[in-house]
């Protein structure tokens, strides 16, 4: 087996890194370690790959297209579940296999969904602020008056989207004592239609993929179907809901709380009404920001590249047609 030169602009760690090193020389230059932030465009990535003589390029956030595929590459790996940073069609036309990392962040994102639910319904952010401000007895009240909430045990949690993250979230909520129901038109084991789920769930947790059919899925009409006082969580993508309708429902009190990890462009104006609501917890797309996510995608890259080099078809290969036409 010819030793490969593997350039990775994605962070790599864990046992998979050792397996990649057994396949060749690994040149680690992760984008996430650079301050200020460094992201390569396609020309810069091609130049960097040529500079080190790379036969394999693994990337996460850099643009992998155009001139990258003019290089004599054995494979390209995207450490994303959906390799949106790679021009897969161009790679296929060049005969270059593209690997991906499905489910790499499922546990991390699911854990954040649970954290957002607890933070939004148990007043954790406000309680922390009161302790730090020396205001445990703020305005003559005691904390029990200000921070009472419902426990998760005994509530009904509706999971929208039964992919890797949705399933990881489902067993966590069940483990906390919730009754878990689910909606997913592509999952035979889903228990409800979306509208049925919205009318029954005390908590709605979004884990659907963004497709032309799912953009704006949680519309004003669907928010109106939700239980009064229900909690809405979104650790998937902002495009799945109507943010104006969601804001109106939270301001009016129709919805009891929300936890959001995504916004269009991953920014929310500081004067947006959501920023002023004490029952809303906002995080800036950090669901998958765990070291375990990096270890998981490294193992998937090692699995896929190892299979390719053995003449096998990896389970995480995006374009298997390049092998049949080789």
Buried (B, 14 or more C-beta within 10 A) or exposed (E): EEEBBBBBBBBBBBEBBEBBEEBBBBBBBBBBEEEEEBBBBBEBBBEBBBEBEBBBBBBBBBBBBBBBBEBEBBBBBBBBBEBEBBBBEBBBEBBBBBBBBBBBBBBBBBBBBBBBBBBBBBBBBBBEEBEEEEEEEBEEEEBEEBBEBBEBEEBBBBBBBBBBBBBBBBEBBEEBEBBBBBBBEEBEEBBBEBEBBBBBBBBBBBBBBBEEEBEBBBEBEBBEBBBEEBBBBBBBBBBBBBBEBBBBBBBEEBBBBBBBBBBEEEEBEEEBBBEEBEBBBBBEBEBBBBEBBBBBBBBBBBBBBBBBBEEEEBEBBBBBEBBEEE
